[in-house]
């Protein structure tokens, strides 16, 4: 309705269903005022997005940081070691002496059920624990899992120790758990949060390019590495995980509890919020025909 120049009717509908009893029959509900301002802002941003070029991804320091995070996140998702255990689980289990088809299939099936539970739990907790917290927790957990995994693989390879092989299987589960708590729920949602509306689709496209570009390279490199140097190939991912953890710690901001406008402040400075407030106020006054003082004073 707002897009079709029927703002008063839209205001009446929102007031009927969203305003509290004390605001029924009026247009002064701060919630309705805020909702209309968001709708109008989104419609205007859609128009802006049509004229936004790819160069905008690197046009400002804030956008360059957003783009760097998207590229890093896409690459990290494939080079943190998940590609080895996801696509070459059979080869991994072969290196520790688990070669029976039944045992390998059982471990694979249990991993999938375990992954679902871990990812589901993380999706529920993401707004309680925070995005940055989960990324750092994930990075530390994956690093420790890979270090223990590498050491036990070396022991099993040199001595044939079955207990060491069992520890490797345990490390598979702990690694997947720590991957699932961050990269499964946040791989797409985190970049969606940090990019402004006009750049969101382009930012996600850049991240997907990083994901699939890394995946193509890993698909050729991982089997060669596992075949030629065996467990020593895991050391590569231990080094990568240290680097990824450092980048995450220094580059990824916490977005928990922030509105999209407040997230913009994290990248673009305080002026981003001021500009949004001024635009929202003007849109509400000129286009929606509602009282804007409620938006300023109460919302």
C-alpha positions, -999 to 999 in steps of 0.1 A, spaced: 0 0 0 28 24 9 45 17 -24 12 24 -42 7 58 -25 -18 45 0 1 52 32 -29 63 53 -46 29 46 -14 11 55 -11 31 87 -47 22 96 -41 -15 91 -9 -15 112 -26 6 139 -54 -19 140 -32 -50 145 0 -37 160 -9 -7 182 -17 -11 218 -52 -5 232 -43 30 242 -35 40 206 -65 25 189 -82 50 167 -51 73 165 -20 74 144 4 81 173 16 46 181 54 47 182 56 11 171 34 18 140 54 49 133 86 30 134 73 2 112 61 26 86 94 44 86 112 10 81 89 0 52 94 34 35 131 32 41 133 -3 25 113 8 -5 136 37 -11 167 15 -6 153 -9 -32 153 20 -57 188 29 -47 200 -7 -50 190 -8 -87 216 20 -94 244 7 -71 274 -6 -90 299 -33 -80 325 -7 -74 306 4 -43 319 -27 -25 353 -11 -22 343 26 -25 345 33 13 366 20 42 334 5 57 324 -13 25 360 -25 20 359 -41 55 325 -57 48 338 -71 15 370 -84 32 349 -101 59 327 -118 32 357 -130 12 374 -143 44 343 -160 57 338 -178 23 374 -189 21 376 -199 58 345 -221 54 364 -243 29 399 -241 42 394 -246 79 397 -284 73 360 -292 68 366 -301 32 389 -330 42 365 -346 66 334 -339 45 345 -351 11 373 -375 20 361 -391 52 369 -425 38 405 -416 32 408 -401 67 395 -432 83 417 -454 61 448 -435 75 439 -446 110 431 -482 102 393 -480 100 388 -497 67 356 -517 70 327 -504 50 303 -510 78 324 -490 103 329 -462 79 293 -460 70 282 -461 107 306 -432 116 294 -412 86 258 -417 96 264 -408 132 282 -377 121 253 -364 101 229 -369 130 254 -352 153 259 -323 129 221 -317 128 219 -315 166 249 -292 169 237 -268 141 202 -267 155 215 -259 190 238 -231 177 209 -216 156 189 -213 188 218 -199 209 232 -174 183 212 -145 196 221 -153 232 258 -159 228 266 -136 199 281 -140 165 317 -131 173 316 -153 204 306 -183 183 332 -176 156 360 -174 182 347 -204 201 345 -223 168 380 -214 158 396 -224 191 377 -257 192 386 -266 156 422 -258 161 425 -279 193 406 -308 176 430 -306 146 461 -305 167 450 -336 187 438 -353 155 472 -347 138 492 -360 167 471 -391 171 472 -398 134 510 -396 135 510 -421 164 487 -444 147 506 -442 115 540 -449 132 529 -475 157 495 -488 146 480 -478 179 442 -485 179 435 -462 208 451 -433 188 428 -442 159 398 -441 182 409 -406 195 410 -395 158 373 -405 154 365 -386 186 383 -355 172 362 -358 140 331 -353 161 345 -325 182 358 -308 150 324 -310 134 307 -297 165 328 -266 166 324 -261 128 286 -264 132 282 -239 160 294 -210 138 298 -217 101 265 -236 97 242 -209 111 263 -178 103 279 -185 70 251 -166 51 234 -147 79 264 -128 92 273 -112 58 236 -105 53 236 -85 85 268 -65 79 260 -53 43 237 -24 38 205 -31 18 218 -16 -14 249 -39 -14 235 -70 3 229 -91 -29 263 -81 -43 281 -88 -10 265 -123 -8 275 -129 -44 311 -121 -35 310 -144 -6 296 -172 -27 324 -166 -53 349 -170 -24 332 -202 -12 330 -220 -46 364 -207 -57 379 -221 -26 359 -253 -30 372 -259 -66 408 -254 -55 404 -277 -24 387 -304 -45 419 -307 -65 444 -302 -37 430 -322 -8 431 -357 -24 467 -351 -37 478 -339 -2 462 -369 16 476 -394 -9 512 -381 -9 519 -370 26 491 -387 46 486 -373 82 512 -346 76 487 -328 54 467 -320 85 495 -297 97 486 -274 69 451 -269 83 465 -264 118 485 -235 105 454 -222 86 433 -224 117 457 -203 137 457 -176 109 419 -178 106 414 -174 144 436 -143 145 418 -127 115 384 -135 131 395 -120 164 407 -87 149 384 -83 120 349 -96 128 327 -72 149 300 -84 172 265 -77 158 244 -93 185 217 -69 198 222 -43 171 196 -31 146 207 -30 110 212 8 114 234 3 144 255 -23 126 261 3 99 276 25 126 302 -2 134 315 1 98 307 36 87 308 56 119 282 76 138 271 95 108 254 64 94 228 64 122 223 101 120 216 100 83 192 71 87 173 88 114 169 120 93 158 100 63 133 80 83 119 111 99 115 128 66 99 98 50 74 94 78 64 131 78 61 135 40 49 101 28 31 83 56 11 112 72 18 100 108 31 119 138 69 118 138 75 132 173 66 97 187 93 82 165 119 107 177 110 108 214 98 72 221 112 49 194 
